[in-house]
Amino acid sequence: MKRDTSAIRSSAILLAPGAAVFLSFFFVPLAGLFQESLRQFTPGGVGSAAQAPLTLANYAELLTPSFAGFFLDTMRISLLASFTGIVLAFPLAYWITRRLSPRGREIVVGVLVTLMFLSVLVRTYALELTLGAAGPLRPILLALGIPPNSRGYIELLVAGGLLHYIVPMGTLTLLATVQNVDPRLFDAAQTLGAPGWKAHLTITLPLCASGLLAAFLFAFTFSISAFVIPMILGKGRVLFISNLIYNRFSEIADYPSGGAISIVLFVVALATVFLMSRVANRGRMG
């Protein structure tokens, strides 16, 4: 009994500094943001007044069609980019794990890590110069009947910017997942007569389901909170929720409205992660 109490006390001492930092830099600012989102904003001021009354008007405003459009665009493009990124990242992770030599894996993983840390501005402007309205691919786009300034093309351009991060991040996340799958299971399925594609669908993918879900959730949470990519590649016509938050805080100083949008975005991200995890767990139990 004394040993258990001592172990709990030691664990509490070790966890206390990290918990204090996490509480100070996450929960306390988030609580302040939530409190600000419930205050009434007076145009012409900066944020809410000291004794501003409490109101739900900032949240009710988000139910209007214009605000709902921002949320729907963010969710739709983020889901599309996340799903596409994982579809591209999984074969790449499988190829790195199963086909490359140890030295080759080190090189490719190093390249992927470098891509992860490359400045988002550099990558975004590189895409803009290559695929934008004045880029070298403009004649090809016109020949295919795709106007470079159309909304559909701009949405695809934003999704492509997100893929610049999703594919390396998803690949690195899935490497360990693929590594933990026994390759003899795939070989046994082929020995019994199953074609390669069927062996992957019935063995490899189900065994990698948890890793695929984790990679997708990482990609999705990154996408819905993206700021620079839609700001530059969206050309003012395709904007994400994060751009709207920036507008509320920095351009019109409406802190209560910006706080409400931030809280809703946080809740949406948590709800998405929770629901998808529950669905995945039920699928495994069934």
Number of C-alpha atoms within 10 A of each C-alpha: 6 7 8 9 10 11 12 12 12 12 11 12 11 11 11 12 11 11 11 11 11 12 13 12 10 11 12 12 12 17 12 11 18 18 14 22 28 21 25 22 24 13 11 9 12 15 23 21 13 7 8 14 11 13 14 12 16 21 18 10 15 18 11 10 10 10 14 14 16 19 22 13 17 21 19 14 21 25 20 15 26 29 19 17 27 24 15 17 25 25 14 19 24 19 14 21 19 14 11 14 11 10 8 13 16 13 13 13 17 12 12 18 14 12 17 17 9 12 10 16 12 10 15 23 16 14 20 21 13 14 20 20 17 12 14 12 14 17 14 10 15 11 9 9 9 14 15 20 12 11 14 12 17 23 20 16 23 26 25 20 26 25 25 18 22 29 27 24 22 28 24 20 20 27 21 15 19 24 15 11 15 12 13 9 14 18 13 12 17 16 10 8 10 15 11 12 10 14 18 17 11 13 16 19 16 13 17 18 14 17 20 23 17 17 25 26 22 17 25 26 19 17 27 25 18 20 18 16 26 27 18 18 25 21 16 11 14 21 24 28 27 23 19 19 21 16 15 19 17 13 9 15 19 24 26 28 27 26 25 26 25 22 18 17 18 15 12 16 18 12 12 14 18 13 11 15 16 12 11 15 12 10 9 11 7 6
